[in-house]
Amino acid sequence: MEFYITLFAFFGLILGSFFNVVGLRVPKKRPFTNDRSVCPHCNHTLSWYELIPVLSYIFQGGKCRNCKKSIGILYPVIELVTGFLFAFSYVHFGISIELIVALLLVSMLVIIVITDINYMLIPNKVLLFFLPLFIILRGIEPLEPWWSSLIGGLIGFCLIALIILISNGGMGAGDMKLFAVLGIVLGVNLVILTFFLASIIGALVGMILLLLRIIDRKQPVPFGPYIVVAGLIAYFYGETLISWYLNILM
């Protein structure tokens, strides 16, 4: 088992590095399949030894070897988080169809964190790439009951659409589409749980950032990362949380 955990963690580290490139280039409509990776400051083409996940960042002191400017900490964090989540998905589900769902979900959400933090955007291209894969996999490995994915996607979409209408744009269309995709993966109960968890996490983090004067009240902040964290909690632990909550009420 340890071998497979290490293998999935390594695989996640490599893909995490790739997701950084995807998340930064897709919103700008730049190709990421053929172009070599470059420094975001001086456009220096990176050598293979400058692209080793996490290690290159550490050995270079978080700076570009060419221009010596700092490279964002988000790069190695994304690589580490992706590696951890890939390994955790294997531990949680073992070799199964649901493991494929988990790895794809983690991949999509990691890319969305990058795009939303950097550009406050959840690209349609990312969602449309993963959507048919989730539909196919939920056909192979359906939720219980089978219609939960369909209704979950509809609820996820309509819930955020209603908030957008009521708040006059308090949330974005990208959030609405993301919730629709999450609804297909999670089903009715867990997509609703995701919404409540995202709201709580967003409120708590927002208050902390305001108290620390990192942001001001009128400053727009991306909501996608909160949805991502909430979605992952709901996906891996949602049923446990719902059972725990219901037991408290009884």
N, C-alpha and C positions, 0 to 999 in steps of 0.2 A: 504493500500500500504506500509506503514511504517513497518508493521509486516513482509511482504515478503522481503523487502529490508534488514532488519536485519537478516532474516533467510538465505538469499543468502550470505550475508557478513559472517555470522558465518560458513556456509557450506564451503565458500571459505577459511577461516582461517584454518579450519581443514584439507582441502585438500592441502592447501599450505604447511602445515607441512609434509604431506605425499609426496608431490612432491619433497621436499628437499631430502627425503630419496631416492626416485626413481632416481632423477638426480645425486645423488652422488654414487649410487650403480650400476646402469645399465652399465655405461662405464667400471666398474671393474668386470662385470659379477658376481656380488654378489646378492644373493636372497634378496628380500625386503618384501616378503609376510609373512614369518614366523619368521625371525630373529628379535630379540628385538633391539631397537635403542640403540646406544652406543655413548660415548664421542669419537670424532675423534682423541683425543690425548692419552687418557689412557685406552680406551675401557671399561670404566665403564658403566655397563648396567643401562640405565636411568629408573627411576620410573615414574609412571603416572603423578605425580605432577611436574616432570621435563620436561614434554612434552606438557604442556598447551601452545597453540600458543601465541606468543608474551609475555604473562604475565610471563611465566617461565624465559624467557630471562631477563626481567626487574627485577624480584625479586631476581634473582641470580647474578645481576650485570654484565651480559654478560660473566659469567665464569662458568666452570664446578664445581659442588659442591665437587667433589672428588679430582681432581688434581689442581684446581684453575686456570687453563689456560684459556685464552680468547677464547670465541666461536665467530666465524665470524658473523658480522652484517648482512651478506646476509640471514641468517636463518629467523630472524623476518621480514626483508624487503620483502622476498618472500611471507611470510604468509600474511602480510598486503596488499601487491599489489594484491595477488590472491583474498583476501576477497573483496577489493575494486572493482576489475574487475568483479567478480561474481555479486556483487550488481549492478554495473553499467550496466552490460549486461541485467539484469532483467528490470531496469529502461528504457533502450533503446528499448528493444524488447517486454517486457511483456511476458506472458505465451504463447509460440508459438514454432513451430519447429525451427525457426531461433535462438531462445534462446538456444536450445540444441547445435546448430552449434557454437554459440558464446562461450558457456561454454567449449565445447571440444577444440575449437581453443585456448582459454585462457590457458587451462590446458596443451596443447601440447607446446605452446610457453613458458610458465613458466618453464617447465621441460628443454626445450632447453637452456634457459638462464643459468640455473644451470650447465648443462653439458658443455656448451661452455666456461663459465667463469672459471670453475674449471679444465677442461681437454682439452679445445680447440677442442671439438668434438661434432658433432651432430649425435647421434647414430641411425643407421638404425632401430633398434628395436622400438624406440619411433615413428619414422615416419611411419613404417609399421603397428604399432598398430592403429594409428589414421586414416591412409589413407582409409581403407575400410569403416570406419564409415562416413567419409566425402563424399565418393562416394555414399553411400546409402542415406545420408541426402540430398545431392544435387539432387538425383533422386526424392526424395519426395518433396523437396522444391527447385526447379530449379531456376537458375538465369535467367535473361532476357537479351538476348535470351538464350535458353536452352543450346546451344552449347558453350557458353562462358566459362563454367567450363573446358570443354575438351581442347579448344584452349588455355585457360589461363594456364592450367597445362603444355601444350607443350611449350608455350612461356617462362614460368618461367624456365623450364628445359634448353631449348636451349639458352636462354639469358645468363645464368651463365656459361653454357658449352662453349659458344663462348668466354667469358671473360677469362675463365681458359686457353683456347688454346692460345689466344692472349697474355695474361700476363705471360704465362708459369708457371701457378700455383698460380696466384695472389689471387684466391679464392679457397675454398675447395670443394670437392665433396659433403660434407654435406650441404653446402650452396645451391648447385645446386638442390639437392633432396628436401630441404626445400622449395625452390621457386616453385618446381613442385607441391608440396602439397598445398602451398598457392594459386597457380594459380587455382586449382580445387575449393577452397573455395571462392576466391575473384573474379575470372573471368578475362577477358583480360585487361580491363582498369585499374582495381585496382591492379593487380599484377605488371603492368608496373609502376604505381604510387608508389607502394611499393619499387621497385628497385630504383627509383629516390630519394625518401625520405630517404631510407637507405644510399644511397651514400652521400647525403647532411649531414645527421646526423653523419655518420661515419667521414666525412671530418672535420666537426666542432669540434666534440669531440676529434678527433685525434690531431688537431691543439692545442686545449686547453691542452691536456695531454703533448704534446711536449713542449709547452711554460712553463708549470709548472715543466718540467723535470721529470715527473712521468714515462715516457717511452722515449726511444731513437728511432731514425729513423729506425734502423735495427731490432727493437724488434717486433716480431709477436704479433698481438692482435686479439682476437676473433671478428669476424664480425657478429656472430649470434645475439647478443643483439641489434645491430642496425637494423637488419632485423625484429626482434621481435617488437621493438617500431614502426618501419615504417609500419609493417603489421597491427598492432592494430589501428594505426591512419587511415590507408587506409580502414580498415574494418568498423570502426564506422563512419568516417567522409570523406571517399574518394569521394563519389558522390558530397558532398558539396564543397570540395576543387576543384574538376574538374569544377563544374559549376561556382565557383568564378573565377577561372583562365580563363575560356572561356569568361566570361563577361568582364574581363579586356581587352582581345584581341579584343573584338568587339567595 
